[in-house]
Amino acid sequence: MRTILLVCHANTARSVMAQALLERLLGQRDALAGIRIRSGGIAPYARDGMLPSLDARLVLREAGIELGEEDLASTDLKRHRHLLAEAQLIVTMTAQQKRMVEDFVEARGRPVLTLRELAGEEGDIADPATQGEESFRACRDEISRCLERSVDRLLLTLST
C-alpha cells in the first residue's frame, strides 16, 4: 500500500478538503487501488480527534462530496510520527509546514512538497479559518485545481 500524507496546521480544513478531493480525483481515474490517502496537522495546536470544520464540510458538499462529522477526525502528527515514516509522499499546504515536517527524523528520505510545488508552482495554500464560506470555497477550488494539475506527477512519484 502506497501512502500519501496531506498536511496542514490543524487537520480540520485544508488537509481535510485535499484528502476528500484527492480521493475523488483518484477514484475517477480508477487509480485508488493500492493507494491510501491520510491527513494530519503539524502545528503546535493540532490535536487528535477534532472534527472537520463545518465550513470545509459545507463547501465539500457543494462540490458533491458528503463528509460527516464522524467520517474524519484530526490527527496530530507530532504524536503520530509513524505516519510520516509510512508515507511515500508528504504534501503540505505551506512552505512553513514543509519545513516543520522536514524537522522530524521520521520524514527524512521522503519526498516532501507543498501542494503548489507538486503542481509546478510557487506559493502557499492560505488558511481559510475564520474567514467565512467564500474563503473556504476559494481554498477548495485552489486545492482542487492544484491536485488536478499535479495528479500525474503524484502518481509517478508513488510508482518510483
N, C-alpha and C positions, 0 to 999 in steps of 0.2 A: 504494500500500500504506500503510495507516494503522498506526502502531506504538504499542503500549502498553509502557512500560518499568516493570517492577516492581523495587523497590529495597529491600534490607535491608543489614545490615552487611557480611557476607562473601559472600553469594550462595551459601550452602550449605544453608540450611534454609527460612526463612520465604519468601523470594522464589522459591525453587525450588518450594515447595509451592503458592504462589499462582499461579505460571506454569502448573503442571500442572493445578490445579483450574480456573483460568480458561479454559484451552484446552478442557477437557472441557465446562465450562458453556456456552461459546460454540458448541462443536460440537453440543451437544444442542439448541441453539436455531437451528441452521443459520445462525449469524451469524459464522463464521470467515472467510468469503470476503473477501479484501481487508484482513484484519487480521493483523498479525504481533505476537506477544507475545514480549518479550525480558525478561531479568532481569539484574541486576548488583549488585555490592557497592560501597559508598561509604566504608566505614571505612578508617582508615589501614592495617589489617592485611589488607584484601581483596587477593586475588591472582588472576591468571588461572590457569585450569586445575585448581583444587581440585575434588575430587569432591563430589557431593551427600552430605550427612550420611546415614549408614546409618539413623539413627532416622527421618529425613524420608522416606527411601525405604520403610521398613517401614510407616509409618503411611499413606503414599500407597497402598501395596499393599493394606492393609486396606480402603481406600476404592475399590478396583478400578482403581487407576492403577499400572501397572508402569513403573518408572523405573529403568533400569540405570545402572551407573557411567558408561558411555560416552554415555548419552543427553543429558547436560547437564554442562558444566564451567563453573565460576565465571568471571565476568568482572569485572575491576577497572575500575570506571567512571572512576577518576582517570586511567587510562591510555587509556581508550577514550571520551573525552568526546564524540566524534561521535555516540555512541548517545543522549546527552542531546539533542543538536540534532536528531536524526532522529525523536524521539518526539513524537507528538501529545498524549500524556497520560503523565505520570510519577506513579506511585503508590508511596509509601513506606510502611513498616511503622510508623514512629515520627515524631513531630514533630521530633526531633533530626535524623533522616535527611532530612526535608523541608528543614530549614534548611541542611544540608550541601549538598544538591543545588542549592538556590537560590543558593548562593555561586558556582556555576560559571556563567560567562557563557554557555555553551552551552545552559543551561536557561532563560535569560531568554525571556519571551514564551510559554513553555509552561505549561499548567496543571500544577501540582504539588500533589497532595493526599495526605494519609495515607489508608490504606485505610478507616479509621473515618470520616474526613471524607467520603469518597466515598459511604459508606453512610449519611450523615446523622447521625453520632455523634461523640463525642469520645473521646480516649484513644489509646493505643498498642497494637500487637500485640506482646506481650512475647516476648523471645528465649528459646526453649526449650533452647538449647545447654547441655549438661552436666547437664540436669535429668531425663533419662530419658524413656522412651516415653510415659508418661502426660502429661507436659508437651507432648510433640510431638503427641499426639492432641488435646489441648485446643487447641493452637495451630492445628492443621489444621482443626478444627471451627470455630474462631473465624474463620479466614481464609475458609473456605467460606461461613459464614453472612453475613459482610460482602460477599463477592463476589455472592452470590445477591441480597442486598438492594440492591446498587448496580449490577447489570448493566444496567438500563435507563438509568440516568444515565450510565454508562460509554459505552454505545453512542450516546447522544445527544451526549455530548462529542466523540466521534470523528467524528460526522457534521457538525459545525459547522466 
